[in-house]
């Protein structure tokens, strides 16, 4: 048996499930990853098979323990981080989902969200939840399921049906159906949770006609919820953390101080600024969310959500067949000096912060005969950076702070070309960590604190290191010209799918 104590982080993402084993120095010992099926039953609809998702996560969890050649007794705890807003409803008795999981990207409830705004509920929702009414969040998804599936609402009222975001679903399954819980960060993304009272909000539940009894207990992000069931997992260890993926990356980056900012370049792009004990209400259509729940207290954050980040590169590969890998996108983009006037707005599932236009659609403008697939690849990488600039500009105005630099993580941030363009268009240094898996690391940190593997945040900071700093090299004139061109392209994409009457 090897010496040492380990934390097992489960990183359940939008397109894949990962399991990463960290040692007491927060070094990655072993990792496994597996993709699962994406379902697109109608335009703008996105679904996952919740059972497949769980089995995929369970598989990599078991495989990474085997790969690392350790004994389960050496695992001090399991930390879970997850795609947020995606929601599952299942039968309490059987644990069987009543429908596929409705994914955060899904736009089927766009009209429902628009109706809430038309009815004058927007200000009340934002005041209570920090969110804007949008199909992105879990509440309208739960209502859609209760409205659509015959007798489901009555069954829910009778206590037969449970609801939860993916963290809740995983804990329920891993614990053998004994623990129905979520944490403050995930609850704050449902549009049902009052981030000030820290309770499920009765007025919001009545508004969407959602029975309170189907929702999980809300607890700290870092605490022991229960144990994994040996008959399910093959071993019994403490489940010691649940935290939404973006909040987890904020924590994993060591953004513990007010004003510190990170952006995760994953399927989407998500920027969070730690605002400490103050919940700042955005005047620029950003979200106010809970950053962390620990020791009975919560920290808040401002958040900007970009729906299409790395998923845009995947679209080039799977949708258009222009590339065979993300690396090839970089290689092609590096072969040309610029995008040759082409601008891509990847609003395939609408636009998130700061536009919140469910009816925007993907737009490629500025095409000439001279535009090649290399230019389209470059425009794709640049589109991600432009969206991040949109968000950070609003965030600095809301918080009345100007962040000195931006910390980055996530799979897509390995692109040197994209990170350099990000530094150029922001006119700020970009700090990329040695371990870009900071989403999983944040969950590991939370779990490790809960079980006493690490004693405090200072000890965590000593485990984080910067791999590279990208410094801006673009002139102000070019930066302003390129950004103005981007804003023109965004205007072309907005409202495209709005029904005409």
N, C-alpha and C positions, 0 to 999 in steps of 0.2 A: 504494500500500500504506500502511495506517495504521501509525503508530508504536506501539510498546508490545509487551509480552509478555503472553500470556494463559494461563490455566489452564482447561481444560474439565472441568467436574464432571458426572458421570453419576449421577443420583439415581434408582435403580430401586426404586420403591415397590410397595406391595401392590395398588394399583388403577391406577397410572399410571407411566409412565417419563418422566423429565425430563432435560433437558440444559441447563446454565447455564454461560455463559462469563463468567469474572471477569478483571478486569485486575490489574495489579500493586498497586493500592490496594485490592484485594478488592471492587471495585465491580462489580455485576452489569451486564454489557454487553448480553447478549441471553439469552433463554430460550425453550425450546419444551417442550411437554408433550403427551402423548397417553395416553389410557386404553386398556386392553386387556381382553379377555374374562375374566369370572369364571365358573368352573364349580362348580356345587353338585350333584353327582350323587346324593347321599343326604343326609338330614338330618345336619348337623354336619360334612359333608365339604366341603372347599374345595380347588380345583385351579386351576392355570394351564397354558396351553399354552406350554411353554418356548421353542419356536421362535417363536411369535407374540410372546412377551415380548422375546426378543432382537431381532427385526426391528423391534419398536416402539422399543426403546432405540436401535438403530442409526439408525433414521429421524430421531428427534429430534436425535441427535448430529450427523448430516450437515446437517440443516436449520438448526441454530443457527449452525453455521460459515458457511453461506450467508447467513443473515439478518444476521449481524454484519459481513459483507463483509470478511472477513479471509482471509489465506492460511494454509494448514495449517502452514507453517514458523514462523508467529508463535505457535503453540501450544507452550508449553514442556513440557506434560505433561497427561495425563488422570488424574483421580482418580475412583474408583468408590466410591459408598456404596449400600447395598442393604438391602432387607427381609431380615431374618435368619431362620434356622431353616428357611425354605422350601428344599426339597431337590430336586435333579434327578439322575437316573441316565441315562447315555448311553453309546453304543458308542464305544470309543476310535477305531476305524478309520473310521467314517462320520460321527461327531459327531451321530448321530441319537438323540434321547431314546427310552428304552424305555417311557416312561409319562409322563403329564402331571406337571408339578411339583406336589408336595404342599405346600400352603401352611401357614405357621406357625399359622394359625387352625384348621386341620383337626383334628377330634377322633376320627378313625377308630382311633387307637391308644390311646385312653383306657384300655381294658381291659388292654392290654399294659403300660402304665405303672403301673396299679393293681396288676397282678400282681407287678411288681418290688418294690413296697412290701410286699405281702403276703409275699413271699419274704425279707423282711428286708434288701433291698439299698439302701434309701433312704439310710441314714446313710453308707454307703460311696460312693454316687454323689455325695452332697452334699459329702463331704470331698474327693473328687478333682476334681469339676467345678464346685463352687459352685452347682449347680442342684438342683432337686427333681425326682424322676421325674414326667414329665408328657408328654402328647401334643404339647405345644407345641414340644418340641425335636426336632432332626433325627434323632437316633439311632434312635428307634422307627419313624420314617417309612422310613428306609433298610431296617431289618429287615422291615417290612411288605412293601416292594417285593420284597426278596429271597425272602421266604416265599411271596409270592403269584404272581409271574410264573414260569412253568415254566422250569427250567434256568438261571435268572438267577444264582443263587449260584455254581454251577459255572463259569459264564462269567466271573463276577467274580473267582473264585479264579485263573482262567487269564489274568487281566490284560486281558480283553476289554471290561470295563465300568468306567467311571469314575463317581465320585460327587462332588457338590459342592453347596455353598450357592450362592445366586445370583451372588455375586461371582466364584466359581470358574467358573461357567458363562459369565458375560460375558467374563472374561479369556480363557478357552479359545476362545470364538467370535471375539472381537476380534483375537486373536493368530493366527488361522488354524489353531487346533488345535495350537499348539506349546508352550503354557504351562499347566500344571495346578497351580494354587497357590491358597492362601487366606491370610488374615492371622490374627493371634492373636485379634482380637476376634470374628471369625466362627467360628473354630474353637472358641472358648469357649462357643458356643451350641449345640453339637451333642450334648452329653451323652456325648461320646466322647473329649474332650480333657482331659488333666490340667493344670489351670491353675497348678500348682506346679512340676511337672517340665517343663512346656511341650512335652509330647509326646502323640501319640495313645496312649491307655492300653490296654495289652494285655489287662488284666483286663476292662475294659469292652467291648472288641471281642469277646472270647471270650463274654462274657455274652449279647451280642446276635447273635453269630455273623456278624460283619461282617468280611470280608477287609481287612486293612490295605492291600493293594496298590491298592485302588480309591480311596483317600483322597488328597487333594492334599498337596503340600508346604506347611508352615506358615512364613510369613515375617513380617517387620515390617509394620505398617500403612502406613508411609511409606518406600517404597523403589521402585526401578525393577524391575519384574518382567519386562519385555520391551517390545516395540513392537506397535502395532496393525498388522495386515496390510493393505497398500495395496490388495490385490485384494478385500478384504472391506469396508474402510471408505472407500477412496478416497484415503487418506493414511496415512503411517506416522509416528507420534509415540510417545513413551514412555508406557507405562502405569505411573504413578508412585505410586499409592496404592490400597489397598482397606481399607475400614473399615465395620463394621456401622452401620446408620443411626443408632441411638441413641448409640453411642459417638462417631460423627461429629458429631452435634449437640452433645454435651458439649464436644468439642474446638472446634467452631465458635463456641460461646458463650464461649470463653475460660475455661472452668472448669478451669484448670490446677493450682489449689491444693487441698490436702486439705480436705474439708468443703464445697466448692462444689457446688451442686445445680442441675440443670436438669430441666424436664419438656417433652417434645415432645408436642404435641397433633396427632397425625396420624390414621391409620386407628384405631390404638390410642393409648394414652397411656403414655408411658414415662418414668420418673423415674430418673436416675442421680446418685449422689453419688461424687465422686472421693475415693478413700481412699488415694491415693499408692501407695507400695511395699508396703503392707499389705493382704493379702486378709482382710477381716473376714468371719467366718462368722456368718450371720444366725441369730438365735434367734426371729425373728418371720416366718419363711417368705418372706423376701426372697431374692434371688439374689446370689451373689458372681460377678463377671464380670471379664473383662479390659477395661480402658478404652482401652488404647492399647499398641501395640508400636512402639518407636522406638529406633534406635541400639543394638539388641540387648537392650534392657531393656523391661519391661512395667510399666504402672501398672494398678491394680485399681479397681473400683467396686462399690458396692452398687446393686442395681437392683430396682425394682418395676415389674411389667408389668400394664397394664390392657388387656384384649383389645379392648374396644369404646369408642373415643373418638369421633373424627369419623365413624367408620362408623355410629354411632348416628344422626347427623344424616342420613347418606345413606339409612339405613333409613326415616326419616320421608319422604324424597323418593321413593325407588324402591320400597320395600316397602308403605308405607301410602298414598302419594300425598297426604300432608297438605300438603306444601310443594313448590315448584318449584325452590328454590335454598337454599343455606345462609344467604344473606342474609335470605331470607323467614322462616327459622326465628328469626333474631334479631329481625326486625321484629315478628313475632307475640309472641315472648317479652317484648319490651319494652312491649307494649300492655297487659300485666297486671302488677299489683304483686308477685305471687307465683304459685306453682303450685296454689293453691287446695286444698292438702292432698294433691295427687297426688304420688307418688314412683315413678320409673322405675328399675328395676335392669336394665341392659342386658346380662344374662348370656346372650346369644344363642349364644355358643360356650363357655359355662362362665365361671367366675370365675378370674381370675389372682391376683396378689398382693393381699393376704396370705392369701387363702382357699384357692386352689388346689383348686377344686371343679369337676371336669370335668362333673359332672352337674347343676350349677345351670343354670337357664334364665331367660330374660327375664321380668320380672314388673312389672306396673303396678298399684299398690295405691293406696288412698285415694280411689277414684273416687266422685263423686256426680253428680247431674244437672247441677250447676253447672260441672263441668269441661268446658272447651272445647279445641279444638285449640291455642289459644294457651297454655293451661295445660300441655298435653302438651309443647309446644315448650320451655317454660320448664323443666319437669321433666327434659327431655332434657339441656339444657345443665347444669342443676344436678347431674345424675347423673354427669357427667364430673368435675366438681369434687369431689364426695363421694369418688369412687374415688381421686382424687389425694390427698385428705386421709388416706384409709386408709393409703396407701403412705408418705407423708412421716412420719406418726406413728410407724410401725414403724422407718423408716430412722433417725430421730433417736435412738431407743432403742438400736438396734443399734450405731451409731457413737459413741454417747454424746456427740453433738454436737447443738446446736440451731441449725439454719441461720437466719441473720438474714433472708434473703429467698430468693425462688425466681425463677430465670431461666426464661423460657418461650419456646417457638418452635413452629413447625409451623403448617399452614394454619388450623386451628381457633382458634388463639389470637388471631386478628384480631377475634374477638367481644369488644367492650368489656364487654357485659353479663356474659359468662361470666368474663372475667378479674376483673371487680369482685367477682363472687360468689366466685371462687376466693380472692381476697385476704380477703374477709369470713369465709369458712368456715375458712381457715387461720390467720387473725389474723396474717398476714405480708404485707409488701409484695411485689408482683409486678413484676418488671422485664421489659418486652417490648422486644426490640431493634428497631432501624430495619430491619434485614434479617431477616425471620422465616424465611428460607430457610437456616437455620444448619446443617441436615443437609448440604446441598450444599456450603456454605461450609467445613465441617469437612474434607470430602474434598479440596476445593481447597487448603486450608491444608496438609494432609498431602502432597499432590502437589507443591505449591510448595516446601515445605521439602526434599523429596527431590531436586528438580532445581535448587535453589539460587536460586529466585526470591525467597524470603524467607529471612533468615538465622537467625532464632530466634523463640521464642514472644513475646518482648517486642515485636517488630515486628508480630506478628499481633494482639496486644492493642490496638495503636494503630489497627487497622482495624475494631474492633468498637465500636458506639455504641448507647446505649439510646434508644428512641423515646418510651416512656411508663412511668411508675411508677404502679401502682394501689395505693392504701393502704386498709387495712381500715376499715369504718365500721359494722359490725354489733355489737350488744351481746353480751356474754358469755352472757347468758341465752338470747337467741334462737339464738346459735351452738350452744350445748349442746343445746337442744331440737330444732333441725333435724337435728343429727348423730345424736342418739338415734333420731329417726324413721327416718333412713336405715338405721341398723343393724337396726332392726326389719324393714324391707323386705327387706334382704339375707337375713335369716334365712328369710323366706318363699320366697325363690328357690332356696335351697340344696337339693341332692339331688333336685330335681324329676324328672330323667330317669333316676335310678338304677333299674336293673332290680329288680323285686320277685320274691322267691323264695318 
